[in-house]
Amino acid sequence: MGSNSSSMNNIPNAQQLMQETGFSAAHILRLYERFEFLDSDQRGELRPEDFGAVRELALNPIGDRIISAFFSPGQETVDFPTFVRVLAHFRPTESNRTRDGAQPEPANSRTRKLKFAFQLYDQDRDGKISRAELLQVLRSMLGMQVTEEQLQSIAERAIQEADLDQDNAISFDEFRKSLEKVNIDHKMSIRFLR
């Protein structure tokens, strides 16, 4: 652990990030190495194009939406602490970890994971997934595998099933309810020490 602690000293706010995200020292070190690799210009920050080096994102049909989730509206770069905080959404949950009321809900909680997933659809950030936003994601994910008519039908059915208040859009609460039986932890977890 001696080499870990000396390397941890080079990482800004490492202890705070560990507390905030639940990542271990080994995870933070690995993420810092990954961040430095992506930061090929050694600016100490990443731009959207820097994520192009992540093969899994380049191959993912909604990779551009995932990348944009790292950036607040109008923000063109992301620093290491922000990078770690976003990746914490993908940390597997610990079923035996409890929190008291004073602690904020961890980024990898079911609710926070669902909010993260919701924002991948809600591109205009109005708190609703419109039919047009759903169609954009479906087109990205299914592309030429289905016809436009089939895409329209899938979107229509998804909206009908999830839209409890009949406003032709899906709110976060409706999104959450529609995914009650889905193992979101399994679907939104990355093993960080491979």
Stockholm file with secondary structure:
# STOCKHOLM 1.0

chainA/1-194         MGSNSSSMNNIPNAQQLMQETGFSAAHILRLYERFEFLDSDQRGELRPEDFGAVRELALNPIGDRIISAFFSPGQETVDFPTFVRVLAHFRPTESNRTRDGAQPEPANSRTRKLKFAFQLYDQDRDGKISRAELLQVLRSMLGMQVTEEQLQSIAERAIQEADLDQDNAISFDEFRKSLEKVNIDHKMSIRFLR
#=GR chainA/1-194 SS CHHHHHHHTTSTTHHHHHHHHCCCHHHHHHHHHHHHHHCTTCCSSBCGGGGGGCHHHHHSTTHHHHHHTTSCTTCCCBCHHHHHHHHGGGSCCCTTCCCCTTSCCCTTSHHHHHHHHHHHHCTTCSSEEEHHHHHHHHHHHHGGGSCHHHHHHHHHHHHHHHCTTCSSEEEHHHHHHHTTTSCHHHHTCCCSCC
#=GC SS_cons         CHHHHHHHTTSTTHHHHHHHHCCCHHHHHHHHHHHHHHCTTCCSSBCGGGGGGCHHHHHSTTHHHHHHTTSCTTCCCBCHHHHHHHHGGGSCCCTTCCCCTTSCCCTTSHHHHHHHHHHHHCTTCSSEEEHHHHHHHHHHHHGGGSCHHHHHHHHHHHHHHHCTTCSSEEEHHHHHHHTTTSCHHHHTCCCSCC
//
